[in-house]
Amino acid sequence: MSADLLDPPRSALPDLAEPAPAARSGPAAVLAAALGPLRRARKISGLVAVLALWEIAARAGWLGSTTPPLSDVAARGWEMASSGELFENLGVSLLRVLKGLAIGLPLGLVLGLLSGLFRISEDVIDAPVQAVRMLPHLALVPLFIIWFGIGETSKVGLIAVGVVFPLYINVFHGIRGVDERLVESARTCGLGRLGLVRKVVLPGALPQILVGLRLSLGVAWLTLVVVEQSATASGIGFVINQATQFLQMDTVFLVLVVYALLGVSTDLLVRLIERRALAWRRGLVAR
Amino acid sequence: MTTAVRNEVRVRGLRRVFGERAVLDGVDLDIAPGEFVALLGASGSGKSTLLRALAGLDGEGGGEIDVPDKRAVVYQEHRLLPWSRVWNNVVLGLQGRDLRKRAEAALGEVGLAAHADAWPLTLSGGESQRVALARALVRTPDLLLLDEPFGALDALTRLTAQALVADLWAEHRPAVLLVTHDVEEALLLADRALLLADGRIAREYVVDLPRPRSLDDPRFIALRRDLLDGLGVRAVATSRAVTSKEAR
């Protein structure tokens, strides 16, 4: 994912770079009015160029017989979408990810909160979690298959395990990173323990918690790709495996595009949450 | 350390040790209801430690501390929660109805009623500090603790903020303990200026000048010299005079 996605959304910024159309008149106003769309066009021009190059190069045969042109991939996508094959498998994969997230995210959040808020639970929880974190969770694939069989349990379980750690660490450090002076002054304002957590600690940790969420979602997609590589008869991973065996390159490329779109859309989702939940930072951005 | 609640401030034999060093070593301090006391001292003399003890932020240390129950603190940094709107910051920790109205009234007193819905990050340093003052005022404290509240402001903003504090104090009459480095600030605002040195209140200066005070009042100038003398600033001036004589 490009670093640009990490930047504040442009719509949240005042138009610093673009001159305000109202302030100008005559040719300058026309220029300013043209600048907005022009900029948007410039932003997508790179992507369009790459796609066009792909199409042309594949059609001309420069990319060999194993790389289909974009139009073939699109046609295949349309075919699979209208037959229902794509959405059926996509649904299976999404469900796996959602189940994994539904287990892993609350677990990471709760463990992180416990470690962050209480010294006792930090002592008990943090060391084992850090130890397990050092183990790449994808190395657990064979073990999970032996433990839980080749069904859904091992797949969902591995996704759940993968998403726990990024969220845990960021919740924990988010809480510990809250400015001690703010906590102290809120305490002199008469806030009790619960009030401190609710009004100071959690909002202060939220930016970091959302970073953890973003990383966890990335890990979830990555884990999905790996667990669907073997021992599965449904899901988009199954689709790409089958296509590879029969050298249906248009389908292979189609699934890759789908993976990319899934990643981008979850990232957009988190950005939307950030814009809502971290609205107070916009003042900072605007200055 | 025993802490009791009463209407005036009464501290006896307060001792606070950090490691080997006794920062406070037998501090006796009284502040009458409605009295404005300034606390001066060199860096590291324990001014802020004393203030924190009065605020109830420091449970360690020995001695007797009696303070009013209703206390409020304004720090050198405004310490507003950036994720709460200005008015929410003002009534933070308060309960009851009409919180919004109370916040607006307090903000009105510091001239920021229009900013009730703003995010703290959009305010200037002086404005933020005024919000912090409003946050203290809305609690109608019997004891207002000011820990170098103007230290981070530029010179002009500081003058306005000092005048604002003088007005608010005249209006509400809480007991005030102002910790400051600034001798003129202490003499402009306080009824008494205390000098903290070697862990105890070393000297007391009664500032019985009529208000509003003027920097060029001869009595003001005399007091100022006295205080600077007590702070040991004169010694530097003398030694400089000696060196310039030698240079000649």
Contacts between the chains, C-beta under 8 A, distances in Angstrom:
chain1	res1	chain2	res2	distance
A	181	B	75	7.2
A	181	B	77	6.6
A	181	B	79	5.6
A	182	B	79	5.8
A	182	B	81	6.2
A	184	B	57	6.2
A	184	B	79	7.9
A	185	B	73	6.9
A	185	B	75	6.3
A	185	B	79	3.9
A	186	B	81	7.1
A	186	B	92	6.2
A	186	B	93	6.7
A	187	B	57	7.6
A	188	B	55	5.8
A	188	B	56	7.5
A	188	B	57	6.6
A	188	B	71	7.4
A	188	B	72	7.3
A	188	B	73	4.9
A	189	B	72	8.0
A	189	B	92	4.7
A	189	B	93	3.8
A	189	B	94	7.9
A	189	B	135	7.0
A	189	B	139	7.7
A	190	B	93	3.7
A	190	B	94	7.1
A	190	B	139	7.8
A	191	B	92	6.8
A	191	B	93	4.4
A	195	B	93	6.6
A	199	B	81	7.0
A	199	B	84	7.1
A	199	B	92	6.9
A	200	B	81	6.4
A	203	B	81	7.1
A	203	B	83	4.2
A	203	B	84	7.6
A	204	B	81	7.9
A	204	B	83	7.2
A	206	B	83	7.5
A	278	B	83	7.9
A	279	B	119	7.7
A	280	B	82	5.6
A	280	B	83	4.6
A	280	B	84	7.8
A	280	B	119	4.6
A	280	B	120	7.8
A	280	B	121	6.6
A	281	B	82	7.7
A	281	B	121	7.2
A	282	B	119	7.5
A	283	B	118	7.7
A	283	B	119	4.3
A	283	B	120	7.8
A	283	B	121	3.9
A	283	B	122	3.8
A	284	B	82	7.8
A	284	B	121	4.6
A	286	B	122	7.5
A	287	B	121	7.4
A	287	B	122	7.4
